[in-house]
Each structure stands twice: as structure tokens, then as C-alpha cells.
Amino acid sequence: MVRKMLGWLAAAVVAAGFAAVYITMTGVPDDTGGRFGQASDSSESVAIWVHSEGLAEMLGEFQTEHPELELDIRTFRSGMLLYEELTAAISTRTTPHIAELDSLYGVAQLAETGALLPVESEMEDTPWKDSMPRAFTAPFRYREHDWAVPFGAGLPVLYANMSLLKNAGFQAQPSFSGWEEALAASEKMTKDVNGDGSNDFWGIAVDREQSWYFQSLLSDKEGKLDDGNGASSAFALWKRFVYGSGVMKPLQHRLAASDFINGRAGLFVSGSDRLPMLERYIGGKFAFEMTPLPRLAQTAILPEIRALAPIRSTPEKERAALRVIKHMIGDETQQRIIRQLGLLPSRIDIADKLAGESNLSERERYVLEAAGSLAVKTAAAGDAKRWNKIGELLETIELMPDASAEKAAESLRSAAGD
């Protein structure tokens, strides 16, 4: 009998141990008072999820200056992957303390969960909105609350390999008046050098955030999309990339950046946030320039605003998270945003100050001077659904030569109306 009791006691101890490990690893809280468990619950640790290239390094600088706080940083390959993981983490109460959010999707959905901490009351001592254009703050305001603090904005741009353009007969810096001119140049740069039936050089490569670039072709000053004739024209243009003009490899967006870096693509549709990476890896292999996207139906620049959102936690963790967020909008950090992240600083006073400096490159100057041309997009419940729907429709356009641009536009309108 004693042996059985000892066995039961040992089993109970083991079970308790497993339970403790489970709670520690998953961050499941031991109360139900509205707290969200975090991925890292050490009293000195702040868990942060980011996706912007170079942001982890900038946060590492904060870590060096504040050794009393340990930053547990997890980097994602894209904003959508982070958003999907964060949505899942909220349901299992294993959230980080800070998450990077994008302006084009997910803000409303995340706010509805109750997991985000409204920042307007928590940052009353820092009048952060006074120095930011509405284009930066509006996407993160939903139901009369601000849910994240913007630190920078990526702009949709067109990078051009000047060596390939020169070989195609273009001598000056490209400034395409429209997509017809850009397509004409792309066709001349698309070549099968060795005659094996497969192109060795492509005229256009489009980076992995196709939904952003597509919406950038349709946006007005309020961030609304021309989902009628404009959308049909945009889908038709995309189809020409692959089948009409044959200047883009289909379904190869994750390799687009490497194709451009390796000199295999003449034009590269991407974001200004790629600029530091391109400068680092291209080096002196060839000259390249950065220009605005050629005009289709857009009347404003649709930025992808990057922001940091604090997640509900203990008061101690929330205070620590806000310290990190305030660091990202401080004077010194904001002055480094353009060089280190390729983003337009969220504070207009800093952007204006930098624009007056004489040591700027033309690429950096274009980013800094774009603040007055940005679309002002507000958060909507259907943003994430529209983002994913556009991605699905573009994949169909690239995959099926007989896909209809008009039907794709109609499908997009139907999805937006749901």
C-alpha cells in the first residue's frame, strides 16, 4: 500500500512538473483577468516580434543602451506571416509584448480581439501624434483609439538596372511616364542569350508583397482603390507582364530581389525598405536607380506604414514595452530610419530636417520628400481579406494564360463588398 502511495505521489510530482513547464513555455496565465500570456515572461525580458529588415538591429542598439532590459526579438519573413502568427498567439494567449504592424491589413481585426493596448492614454507624456502626418497615424486608429505608434513608412518604387537599360538603348536616368514606356524598355531587356528557350534576363521582377504594389496602382489620396476600370486595367497589366509582353517570370516573387541583385532583371518593383539591402549586396556590380512607380490609375502614393503595437500584459511589462516604442520615435533613432531601414521617418520634423542636408543620395531624397504625396488610409475590417484576395487573384492571373482581368476585378469587388 505504501509503495502504491509513493508511486501515486511520484506521478503527481511529475505531472505537476510537466504542467509547470507547459505554462512556462506557452505563457498561459494563471488568472483570467484579461491578461495575455507572453512568449517570454522573465521579469527583465520584453518579447518583440518584427519583420522589417534591419529593425532587429536597431532594437539591439536600445538593448545596448539599456542593459537592464532583455529584448527577446523574433524576426518574421513578412508582415503577413507575423500577422497570422500573432492572430494565432492571441487565441492561445502566447503573445509577445510588442508586435510590428503594417498599415495595409490587420489593424482592425487585432483591435477587435482586445489584445492590443490603446496607446493614446499610455503615452500622454509624449505628444507623438503632433509631429506625425495623418497618413501615418490614421491607419492605426480604429473605433476612437490609437493601437500602434508608427516609426516609418515604406514607399512603393521601381528600381532600375542602369547597365541593362543602357544596353537596351536607354542612356539617361529612367523616368517612365507610364507603364507602356516601362514595358517597352522591359521587352528590350528580356533575352534568351544562349538560345535554350529560357530567358536569361528578364525585363521586370516584382517583389513578394504583390498585394501592396497592386493596390499602389489604384490608390487615391484617401487610400481608396479604383476597383472598377482601374482594377481591370491593373489585372490586365499584370497579365501582360507574364503573357502579353512576356517580361516577368510567373510566380517567382520570392526570388525577385536576388534576380535583380544578380543583374538578371532590368526593373524591380519593390519598396524603399529594400534600398539598404540592395546597396549592400549590389555594391559596385552595376549602377541602379530608384524611381516612382509608373502611373496607371493612382493619384497618390500608397505607403506601407510600419508601427509598433504594445500588447496587454502586466503593468510592469507594458511600461517596459512603451519604453522601447518611445525609443523608436526619439530624435536620434528617427534620424537613422532612412539610412538603416530605407523608410520615411514618421516624424515630419525629422524628415524635413534630413531633407535639408547636402549629403543625401537622390534615392534618400526622393523618400524624404514624398511625405506630402502620401495617401491617407484608414483601418477597415476587410483589409486583411482584401490583401489575401488580391494575392490569390494575381496568382491565378500569372498561372493561367486565359484568366480574365475583368473577372478578376469583379471578384475583387465582390470580396470587398462582403
Buried (B, 14 or more C-beta within 10 A) or exposed (E): EEEEEEEEEEEEEEEEEEEEEEBEEBBBBEEEEEBBBBBBBEEEBBBBBBBBBBBBEBBEBBBEEBEEBBBBBBBBEEBBEBBBBBBEBBEEBBBBBBBBBBBBBBBBBBBEBEBBBBBBEBBEEBEBBEBBBEBBBBBBBBEEBBBBBBBBBBBBBBBBBBBBBEBBEBEEEBEBEEBEEBBBBBBBBBBEEEEEEEBEBBBBBBBBBBBBBBBBBBBBBEBBBBBEEBBBBBBBBBBBBBBBBBBBBBEBBEBBBEBBBEBBBBBBBBBBBBBBBBBEEBEEEBEBBBBBBBEBBBEBBBBBBBBBBBBBBBEEBBEBBBEBBBBBBBEEBBBBBBBBBBBBBBBBEBBEBBBEEEEBEEBBBBBBBBBEBBBBBBBBEBBBBBBBBBBBBBBBBBEEEEBBBEEBBBBBEEBBEE
